[in-house]
């Protein structure tokens, strides 16, 4: 299994400057701004995303694209000591299937 390195806190996002940020896994930041938020991936994490789930940029907004990150790194997220994380990962799988059907088809055949 690949061991990812921690990354610096994102200074800016497409949604604004983060007023809160948490590195939930090495190289994966959950960010909040006054108006929106999502996940920001390090270059290393972005390169490791499955091709079918990878966006062109490392910013995965919180409404729909968050699911790409949770599903792309599902095994690692499931190991986090967060109540309900298995359900969150399952919801991410369903979101990818429903909201990104082209990506889902490439990923699952």
Secondary structure, 3 states (H helix, E strand, C coil): CCCCCCCCCCCCECCECCCEEEEEECCEEEEECCCCEEEEECHHHHHHCCCCCCCCCCEEECCCCHHHHHHHCHHHHHCCCCCCHHHHHHHHHHHHHHHCHHHHHHHHC
